[in-house]
Amino acid sequence: MRIQRRRISAALAAGLGFGPAAFAQFRVEIAGVGATQLPVAITRFRDEDASGQAISAIVRADLERSGQFRSVDSSGTLDERSAPEFPSWRGRGADALAAGSVTRLPDGRFDIRYKLWDVVKGEEVLGQALAVSAADLRLAAHRIADAIHEKLTGERGVNATRLAYVTRTAGRYALHITDADGEGGQVALTSPHSIISPAWSPDGRRLAYVSFENGKAVVMVQDVASGQRRSLANYRGSNSAPAWSPDGKRLAVTLSRDGISQLYMIDAEGGEPRRLTNTSAIDTEAVFAPDGQSLYFVSDRGGSPQIYRMPAAGGNADRVTFNGSYNISPAISPDGRTLAYVARSNGSQFRVMTLDLGGGTPSAVTDTSDDESPSFAPNGRLLIYATRAQGRDLLMTTTLDGKIRTRLLSTGADVREPAWGPFNR
């Protein structure tokens, strides 16, 4: 039992037997066919090669990964000043067309300009210009993809958001903060000891996580920009599973300071934790509902791990999952309507499931059997999770219907513990 099962173990013990970390770049493979996808052509931006970033390819991959767009033939020479021949593009099957250019400015920055056309109506619907440093070229491409996504669907895209995840390579672990496609970014922490359970603050400025550098599980909080960090929970026994409240003022944590693992609430700036559960069972892995009024958590109070819900201030808990004898790792969609979790089936298969909290039956959204750590994108349209293939840990994203799955393949590093950051960046 691996990543998320490790979290359950961390609630009971002071040590974990993970292995090491190093930086890993990714490439994207997209599999599956969505039920309804808007066909869009993204032509190569004029002079983008001079920037060192394939701007148009990043935009194209971002849109495909969302599951709401399908790329069509984009060959041809166009930029934002062109007058597209709409019948020709319509003949290629495109409903929308984007083209642009990249120009290096005298101060070393890059001027990126683009336009988006509605091919069916034969009219321009979006045009923007961005002046960015070389370091922000990838972010600019993600923001272009998000602008196109929102213009064509009416919903915010998530490509300019960030991921946190942990890698293990050559005897070391590393906590990474990257773009939403798993590339770029920074290494926030390296350690010869395990790092688990990263959790973003709602404003995107801090990460909470569990570090084993002191020989036991300790909850740390780290400022993303400065790298400054501090211990938030370092009590007797194990300190684990941090989860931020929606207002960023509190965290739910799992502590075994008083014996068996129980849920506690602690102020984000520190202070004495307040106990929320008082049972003879293991209570762990709490997450807040988006309104901050409820907590979803894992407990074996019924004889096996299941997901429960209770008031965030403490009180009686109601069982949420009933299918199967082993359901862990809850994640709640931003609109509060969908629960994602990991369920065990057939004795040894672990798959990411979704459950409509308004009623319905659980649905598997993956085709793998060793899944862990589901985390919702901030627009609620995608899930990222960890799994295992060909002997390696890796990350994947999936649409909530499971029809579009994206594999983020590492080069020589095991990848685990993904957490999708908020819109704030």
N, C-alpha and C positions, 0 to 999 in steps of 0.2 A: 504494500500500500504506500502510495507516494504522496505528492505534494499536499493535497487537502487532507489526506489521511494523516500526514505528518502534523498538520495543524491540530487535529484531534489529539494526537500524541503529545504535542507541546502543551496542551492544557493539563496534562497529567504528569509530565516529567520535565526535568531541568535540562535535558539534552536531546539532541536529535542527530541522526547519522546521515546527514546530507553529504555531498561532496562539493567542490570548489568553483571559481568564476573568472571570466575574462570577457573582453568586449567582443560582440558578435554582430556583423552586418547581416542583412537579410535580403532575400529576393522573394518575390511574390508569385505564388501559383494560385490561380482562381479556378475552382471547379464547381459545376452545377449550373442549372438553368432556372432563372426566376420565372414566375408566372407572367408578370407584366414588367417589361423593361423598356425605357425610352431609348430609341436608337440615336446616338450622338456621334458626330465626327469631330475629333480634335486634331487639327493639322499641326505639323511641326512648326514651332515658332521660328520666325526668321532670325538667324544669327544666334540661336540659343546655344550652339556648340561652343561659342566663345565664352560663355559663362561658366562652363564646366559642369552644368546641370542640365539634364534632359527635361526641361520644364514641361513640355507637352506630354511626355511619357508619364511623368508623375501625376499630372492632372488626369490623364486617361485612366491610369491604374486606380487612382482614388475614386473616380466615378464608378468604375466597374466593381470595386470592392464593396461599395454601398449596397449592391444588389438591385439598384433601381435604374441602372443604365447599361446599355449594350453598345460597345464600340463598333462602328462601321468603317468601311474603307475611307481613310483620310488622306490618301496620296494626293499630291498637288501642291502648287506654290501659291500660298495665300498669306496675308498678314492683316492687321487691323484696318489697313487703309484700302483693302480690296473691296470690289463689288462682286460678291459671289453670284455665280449662275445657279440660282435656286432650283430650276428644273433638273439640272445635272445632279445636284446633291440629293434631290428628292429621288432621282432614279437610282442612286446608290442605297436608298433606304433610310437616309438620315432625316430625322425630325428636327434636329438642332445641329448647329455648326459653330465651332469656336476656332479662332485663328489669332495670332499675335506676333510680337517681335520682342527681342531682347537687345538692348543697346548699352554699351559701357559708357558711363559718364566720366567727365574729366576728374572728378574727385574719387574715382574708384568704385563708386556704386553702380548699380545696374538699373536701367529704366525698363520696366516690363509693361507692355501695353497689349491689350487684347480686346476683342469684341465677340459677342455671342449673338447669333442670328436664329430666329425661328424660321426654319426652312419651309414649313408648311404655309405660314402666312407671308413669307418673303419679306421679313422686316427685322431690323436690329432690336434686340431686347435688353442688351447689357453692354457697357463699355467701361473699362477702368484702366488707370495707369498707376503703377507702383514703383517707387524708387527705393531700392533696398541694398544693403551691403551684401558682399559675397556670402557671408555666413548665414544670411537670411533668405537665400534663393529658394531653398527647399520649402521653407515656411511660406514664402510668397506663392509658390506653386500650389501648396495645400490650401491657401486662402482663395486662390482663383477657383480651385475645384469646389470649395465650399460655397462661393458666390454663385457659381453655375448651378450647383445642387439646389440651393435655396430658390434661385430664380425659376428653375424648371419644375420644382416639386412643392414649393411653399414651405419646406422644412429645412432647418439648419443642418448643414453637413458637419462632420466631426473630424475632418482630415487635419485641421489645424490644432487639434487637441493633442494631448500627450499620453504616453503609456509609461508605467513603471513596471519593471520586471527584474528578476534575478537570474544571473547566469552562473554556471559552474564550469571552471576549466582549470586544469593544471594545479589542482590543490587549493584554488582560491575561489571565493564568491564575490560577485559584484552586483550592486544595485544600480540599474540603468534607468535613465529618464530619456525617452526618445519621442520622435514623431509618432503619429498614430499608425504609420505603416511599419514601425519597428526600426526605422533607420534614423541616422543623425543623432543629435542629442549629446548627453554627457553621462559620465560615470559618477554617481553621487557618493558611492562608498565601495571600498574594496576591503576584504577581510579574509583571513584564513578560517573563519568560523561562519556558521550558517547564518543566513538572513532570510526571514520569512515574513509573510503577511503585510506587504506594503499597502498603505491606505492613504488616499489623497484627502487633504482638507478641502472643504467646499470651495474655497477661493483659489485653489491650485497653488498656493504658496508654500505649503508644508506637506511633508510625508511622515506618517507614523509607520513604524515597522518593528519587528522583533529581531533583536540581535543576540547572539550567543557568545559574544566576545569576552564576557566576564565569566564564562563557564556555566551560565544558566540563561534562561529566557528572560530578557529585559525589554520592555516597550520603550522605544526611542522616538523622539520627534525631531525632524531635521528641516531646516529652512532650505528650500530648493535653490534659491538664488545665491545665498552666501555659503551654504554648506554647513553652517553652524548647527549643532545638534545638542540635545540634552536628554537625560533619562526622565521619562514620565512615570514609569511604574517599575520599581526594582525592589519588590518585597520578597519575603521568605517564600520559597517554593517557586512556582512558574508564573510568569507574567506574559500574557499572550493575547492574540486576536484583537488588535485595536480597531475600532470603527468610529468615525467622526459623526457627530450629530449634524443635521442639515444647517444649523446656524454656526457651526465651527467652534462652539464654546465648550463642548464636552466630548468625551470619548467613552464608549462602552469598551470594557476590557474583561478578559478572563483571568482571574487570580486564584491561586491555590494557597494563599497566605493563611487561611483559616482551616485548611484541610483539603477537602475535595474541591475540584475546580468549579467556581461559581462566577456569575456575572456581577460586575461592579460598574459604577459610573464615576468618572474622575474628571475634574475640571481640566481644560486644555492647557492651562498654565501650571497645573500641578495642584497638590493638596491631598487631603485625606480622601480615599475612595469611599463611596457609599455602596453598600451591598444591595443588589437588586433581587437576587434569588437566594433561597435558603432551603435547599433540598438535599436529599441524600444521593442525588444523581449527579452525573457530569453535565454541567450547563456551559456551553461555549459557543464561539463563532457568532456573536450577536452582530446584526446590522440594523440600522435605522430605516423605518419607513420614510418616504420623502417628506411627509408632513411633520416628522419628528415626534409623533405621538405614540408610536409603537416600535417594538423591537422584535425582529425575527431571530431565532437562535436555534442551536442544535442541543438536544438533550436526550439522554437514554433513560429518562424517568419511566418510560413505558416498556422498558426491557431491551430496546434497541435504538440506535440513533435515529431520531426523527426531527422534523422542523416544527417549531412552535412559535406562537405570537403572544406577546404580553404588552401591557402599557409600559412606556419608556420609564415611568417613575417606579415601576415594580408592581407586582400584583399577580392575580391569577393568569395562568397561561392556557391558551387553546392550541390544540394540535392542528397543524396545517396539512402535513403529508400523511397519507394513509396507504398509498400503493407501495408495496415492497417493505423490506425489513431494515433497510439501511439507506437513509437519505441525509445528506450533509451539505455544507457549504452554500448557504442561502445567499442570493443576490436579488435585490428588488429593482425593478425598472424605474426610471425617473418619474413616470406617471403613477407609480404605485399599483399598477394593475397586474403585473406579471412577476412571478417568482421563478428564478432560475436556480438550479441546484444540481448536485451530483447524486445519482442513484446507483446502487449496486444491483446487478441482475445476474442470474445464472452463476451465482457464487463468486465470480471473479471479474466480471465486466463492470466498468464504471463509465457512465455516460452522462453528459449534460442534458438535463430535462428542463422543460418550461411548464408552468402551470398558471392558467388564468385564475387569479384570485377571486374573481367574481363567480366562479363555477366552471366546471369542465373537468377533463381528465388530463393527466400528465402526458407530455409529448416529447419524445427524444429528438434532438436537433442535430445530433452528430452521427457519424458512421464509424467512429473509433470506439475503443473499449477500455481506455485508460485515461479518462478525462479528469481534470481538476481545475479549481480556481476560476469559475465563471465570473465575469465582470461585464456590466452593461456599458455601452457607449452612452455619452450624455444625452443623445437624442432618442435613446431607447430602441433604435433600429437594429443594432448589432450587439453581439456578445463576443468577447474574447475569452479564450480558455487555454489551458495547458493540456497537452496530451503527449503521447509517445508513439513514435513510428520508427521502425528499423533500428531499434535500440537507442534512439536519441529522444531527449525531451525537446519539445518544440511548442510554438504558439500557433493558434489558429483563430480566425474570426468566422462567425457565421451569422447569417440573417436569422431572424427569430423563427422563420418557417423551415430553416435548415437547408434551403435550396441553393444558396450561394455560400460557399466556404472558401476562405483564403488561408493558405499555409504560409507562415513566415518561417523560412528555413535558415537556421543558423549555420555558420561555417566553423565547426569545431567546438561549439559550446552547448552544453545543456541549458535549456531556457525554461523558466518556471515562474510561478507566482505573479501572473499579470494583474495589473490594476489599471483601469481606464480612467484618466483624469477628467476633470470638469471642463466646461467651455472656457473658463477664465484662463487666459494665457497672456 
